[in-house]
Amino acid sequence: MKNLYIDFDGVILDTITPVYNLAKKLNLDVKTQTKEVGLLFSKLDWETLIEESEELSNSINSIKDLKESKKFNISILTHINSLKEAKAKIEFINNLFDDLTIIPVPKSCSKTMMTQTKDAILVDDYSGNLREWESKGGIGVKYTKEKEECDFINITSLEEIMELF
């Protein structure tokens, strides 16, 4: 069974778009004002944000199908900016799945520090995480809403994982 780690934000739910829209309204540049944007992330009402965020590409049913295939040992590996965020994500996942591991990673840490990466798959929408993952012997898979040319295996649905591995 292959270890499969799935990012939360931007892969399961589109929590990024509403937060970036809020940052824009507050005149925060998400690329340059990282400390301020991190503070914004830490002060959000994560329960409401998760409740109002759009599910991406039928991700929840896709995770159920991946679990049922018994081809993967699945965990959710997600960066967090606060304990409130971790708690909201854990509650969301626990309400959907009985036995899915959730690994909250402080934003200041690499996801590679929290797991065994060798030959493990990481599905993430952020190329920086995937580059780090592959540098530690893992397999990086980039999730995007639409197919794009990139340095990683590119998927637009978690269902595609079963066909690839």
N, C-alpha and C positions, 0 to 999 in steps of 0.2 A: 504494500500500500504506500503510495507516494504522499508526502506531506504537502498540503496545499494551504497557503495563507492568502486570505482575501482581505483587501483594504475595505474600509467602511465608507468613508466620505468620497464620493465621486465614482464609486463602483457599485455599492448596494443602494445608497440613497444619494440624491443630489443635494447635499447640504451646503456645498461650496457656493453655488450660484446665489442663493439668498444672502449668504454672509458677505460675499463680494459686492453684491448690490447695496447692502447696508454700508459697507466700508466706503463705497463710492459716494453715497449720500453724505457721509461724514467727512468727505474729502481726504480719505486715507488711500494712499497708493499701496496696494497689496504687494508690489514687487520691491519697493524701497523702504517702506515703513513697517518692517517685519515685527518690531517690538510692539508698536501700537496695534497692529492687526492681531498679534498674539493676545494682547490685553483684551481686545474686542471679543475674540473667540472665548476667552476665559470668563467673560461676563454675560455671555448669552444664556437665554433660557433654553437649554438643550432639549428638554422634554417637548416644548412647543415646536422648536425647530425641526426635530425629528418627526413629530406628528404631521407637520405641514410640508415636509420635503417629499419630492417626487421619487418613487422607486425607479431605478434605472433598469431597463431591458428585462423586466420580469425576474429580477435578480433573486428574489426570495424563493420562488418556485424552482429556479435554476439551482440554488444551493440545496434545496430538498432533493432534487434529482441527482445532484452530485453525491450527496450523502447516501442515497439509495443504491447508487452504482457500486458502492463499497470499494471503489478504486482509490479513494483518497481519505487521508486523515485531515479533516478540515478544521481550520481555526480562523477566527477573525483577528487580524493584526492591524490595529488602528492607532494613529497618533492622537494624542489628547493634549489639551491646554489646561484642563482643570479636572478635579475629581467629580464635579457636577457633570461634565461632559462624559467622563468614563461611566458614571452611574447610569446616565440616560441611555448610552449605547448598550451597556450590559443588560439593562431592563428590556430594551427593545428586542435584542437578540434572544434573550431568555423567554420572552413572551411568544416567540415564533418557533423556537427549537428547544428540545429537551436537553440535549447533551452536546452543545457546540461550545468549544473553548473560545473565549474572548480574551485577547491579550492587549490591554491598553498600554501604549508606549508614550512616555513623556515626550513632548515635541522636541526637546533638546537632545534626545537620544536617537540613535539610528535603530531602525527596525531590526537590523542584523545583530544587534546586541541582545535581543530578547529571545532568539530562537536559534535552532540549528539550521543553517542555511544550505549546507552541502546537499546538492541534488533536490532541494525543496523548491516548490513553485511559489512565486509571489505574484498575485494579480493586483496591480496598482495603476492608478491614473497618472501618477507623478514619476517622470523619468528619472529624477534624482534618486528616489528610493530604489528603483530598478537597477540603476548603475551600481549602487552600493551592494545590492543583493547579489548581482552577478559577480562582483569583485570578490565575494566571499564564497563562490562556488555554487550559487543558486541559479535558478531559472527564472528570468524576468519575463512577465507577460503584461503588456500594456493594454488597459481597458480604455477605449474611447467610444464616444457616442456614434461616431462614423469612422469607417476604416481610414487609416492614414499611413503614410510612408514613415517608418521610424526604425530605430536600431533594435527593436524588440519584436517578439511575436505580438501581433496586434489582434485583439478581439473586440467585438461590440456586444457580446453577450457571454455570460458565464457558462452557458450551455456549450459553447465552443470548446471548453476545456476537455470535455469527454472525448471529443473527436481528435484532439491534439495529443492526448496522453493516455 
